[in-house]
């Protein structure tokens, strides 16, 4: 693994797992008032497009990282829509 792949892997792990604490907090508290619906809707859409881009390129690091991020951000977005 070269330096670029190591940096990219670390970046993917950090940006993907960054959503875990938010998703868990919302799941436990059901409190979403302070979460921006617009931001999460745009972000989730952007991640879906990154996933599509990765699929088109057959780039597994992009596919895996954005697939997981889409699941986590989509979960927070769905809870925002459900719990308000």
Secondary structure, DSSP 8 states (H G I E B T S, - for coil): --HHHHHHHHHHHHHHHHHHHHHHHHHHH---TTS-HHHHHHHHHHHHHHHHHHHHHT-HHHHHHHHHHHHHHHHHHHHHHHH-
